[in-house]
């Protein structure tokens, strides 16, 4: 599950329908992204991050910092 996506939408107090409309996708797509059944790619991920005012890495659960980016671990 992409808990950060759902949490950010709740933080802004917007419905699934409103968020989907603002991003320009069907509600089913946003539902699948929030459940982790599919991932938003490219432009849609950027639109979500702009709407929610956080980084794409945070939305995808790669970092716990709303404004941070994930850092790759050294091997």
N, C-alpha and C positions, 0 to 999 in steps of 0.2 A: 504494500500500500504506500502511496505517496502522501504520507500524513502531512507533510509541509504544504502541499498544494491545497488540501482541504482546510488546513488551519489558516492559511493566508486568506482564503476566500471568506472564512468565518470572521477573521479579524476585521475585514473590510465590511462585513455585514451584507454581502451580496449573495443572491441566490445562484444556484447552479445555472439556471436559465439566463440570468443577467450576465454572468461571467462568460458563458459560452457565446452569447451574442456579442459581447465586447471583443472577444478574441476572434470571432468570425467562424466558429465551428458549431457542430451539432452538439446538443446536450449529451448525447451518448458518447461522443468522443471525450468530453471532459470527464464524464463519469468513469470511463475506462482508464483515463490517465490517473485520476485520483485513487482508483482501486489498484493501480499497478498492473493492470491487464495489458496496457499499451503505453508507449512513451510518446510525448509530443516531440516532434523533430523541428529543427531549424526555426523558421519564422514563427511557428506557433509557440514554441518554448520561449522565444524572445518576447512575444506579445504577452504571454502570461507573466513573465518576470517584470515587464514594464507595468502591467496592470497591478501586480501585487507589490511592486517596488522592492524587489529583492533580486538576488542573483539566480541565474539558471541552475547553478550548482546546488544552491539551497533548496530550490523547488524539487530537484531530483533526489535530494537526500544525501548528497555527497559531502555536505558540510552542515554543521549545526549553526553556523554564523549566517544570519540573513544577508549580510553584505559581503560575505567571504567567498572565496573560491577554494575548491579542493586542491590539495597539494599531493602530487604523486609521491609514494614512498620509494626510497632507494632500495635497490636489490642488494 
